[in-house]
Amino acid sequence: MDAAFLACSAEETIQLGEELGKTLPPNTILSFFGDLGAGKTTFIQGVVAGVTKRRETVMSPTFVYLNIYEGIKTVYHFDLYRLQHPQEFLSMGFDDFLDRGGISCIEWSERISSLLPDECTQVVMTHRSENKRHIAIHRNHGRNRI
């Protein structure tokens, strides 16, 4: 299933993420693509709310690579911007989180595209203007889609 949206504010981006988060089964991997400032973390804030059933501040784990949000299901939020090689992801044991029954949100997932299963869902975000973001969701197309 593919879908595309135009979010005209940060709140709309959060709401779209929240609606998606409510539908995700355990062990879902969301791989995020988009330039700096495209709204990936804002969208993930909504996913966290939809999955955990509560809104909380979501910060991109740029320097620690992983933040964990507990709730009805757990969200594993990865930011791989600083990752140099897929082997680093494996050596830190992060691959173990991908099948723990939670939802994995991976920013800069192209850094580990060779490690991602074909079943992951891609979220491609494009910055259109100061407040507008185009959000395309490609469910279960994996790394072969982009």
C-alpha positions in Angstrom: 0.0 0.0 0.0 1.3 3.4 -0.9 0.0 6.8 0.3 1.1 10.4 -0.1 0.3 13.4 2.0 1.0 17.1 2.1 1.4 18.4 5.7 1.1 22.1 6.0 2.3 22.4 9.6 4.3 20.6 12.3 1.0 19.6 14.0 -0.3 18.1 10.8 3.0 16.1 10.4 2.6 14.9 14.0 -1.0 13.9 13.4 -0.1 11.9 10.2 2.6 10.1 12.2 0.1 9.4 15.0 -2.5 7.9 12.7 0.2 5.7 11.1 1.5 4.7 14.6 -2.0 3.4 15.6 -2.0 0.9 12.8 1.5 -0.6 13.2 1.8 -4.3 14.2 4.8 -5.5 16.4 8.2 -5.7 14.7 7.4 -3.0 12.1 10.4 -1.2 10.8 9.9 2.3 9.4 12.8 3.5 7.4 12.9 7.3 7.0 14.4 9.2 4.0 14.7 12.9 3.7 17.2 15.8 4.0 18.0 17.6 7.2 14.9 19.6 8.2 12.5 17.4 6.2 10.5 16.7 9.4 11.5 13.1 10.1 11.8 13.6 13.9 8.5 15.5 14.0 6.7 12.7 12.1 8.3 10.2 14.5 6.9 12.2 17.5 3.5 11.4 16.1 4.4 7.7 15.6 5.5 7.5 19.2 2.1 9.0 20.3 0.2 6.6 18.2 2.1 3.6 19.3 2.5 4.4 23.0 -0.9 6.1 23.4 0.7 9.2 24.9 2.4 12.3 23.6 5.8 13.1 24.8 8.8 15.1 23.7 10.8 13.2 21.1 14.3 14.2 20.4 16.5 12.9 17.6 19.2 10.7 19.1 21.9 12.0 16.8 24.8 11.5 19.3 23.5 8.4 21.1 22.0 6.7 18.0 19.0 5.3 19.9 16.1 6.6 22.1 13.5 4.1 23.5 9.9 5.1 24.2 7.9 2.7 26.3 4.2 2.3 26.1 1.6 -0.2 24.9 4.3 -1.1 22.4 7.9 0.1 22.5 9.3 2.5 19.9 13.0 2.3 19.1 14.0 5.6 17.5 17.4 5.4 15.7 19.2 8.3 14.2 22.1 7.0 12.0 23.2 10.3 10.6 26.7 9.9 12.1 27.0 6.2 11.3 29.9 5.6 8.8 29.3 1.9 7.9 26.6 -0.7 8.4 29.0 -2.8 10.4 28.9 -0.2 13.2 25.2 -0.8 13.6 25.8 -4.5 14.0 28.8 -4.0 16.4 26.7 -1.9 18.7 24.0 -4.7 18.8 21.3 -2.4 17.4 20.1 -5.1 15.0 18.8 -7.0 18.1 16.1 -4.3 18.6 14.5 -4.8 15.2 12.7 -7.9 16.2 11.8 -7.3 19.9 8.1 -6.8 19.2 8.3 -3.0 19.1 8.3 -0.4 16.3 11.7 0.6 14.9 11.9 4.1 13.4 15.2 4.6 11.6 16.3 8.0 10.5 19.0 8.0 7.8 18.2 4.4 7.1 20.1 4.5 3.9 23.2 4.0 6.0 22.1 0.4 6.8 20.0 -0.3 3.7 21.9 -3.6 3.2 20.7 -4.8 6.6 17.1 -3.9 6.3 14.5 -6.6 5.5 12.5 -6.2 2.3 9.3 -5.9 4.4 10.2 -2.6 6.0 8.0 0.5 5.4 9.6 3.5 3.8 8.6 7.0 4.8 10.0 9.6 2.3 9.8 13.2 3.4 10.5 16.2 1.2 10.7 19.8 2.4 8.4 21.8 0.1 8.5 25.2 2.0 9.0 26.5 5.5 5.9 24.7 6.8 5.0 22.2 4.1 6.2 18.7 3.9 5.4 16.0 1.3 5.2 12.6 3.0 5.1 9.4 0.9 4.6 6.1 2.7 5.5 2.9 0.9 4.4 -0.1 2.9 6.3 -3.3 2.7 8.4 -2.3 -0.3 11.7 -2.4 1.6 15.0 -1.1 0.3 14.2 -1.9 -3.3 11.6 0.9 -3.5 13.9 4.0 -3.4 
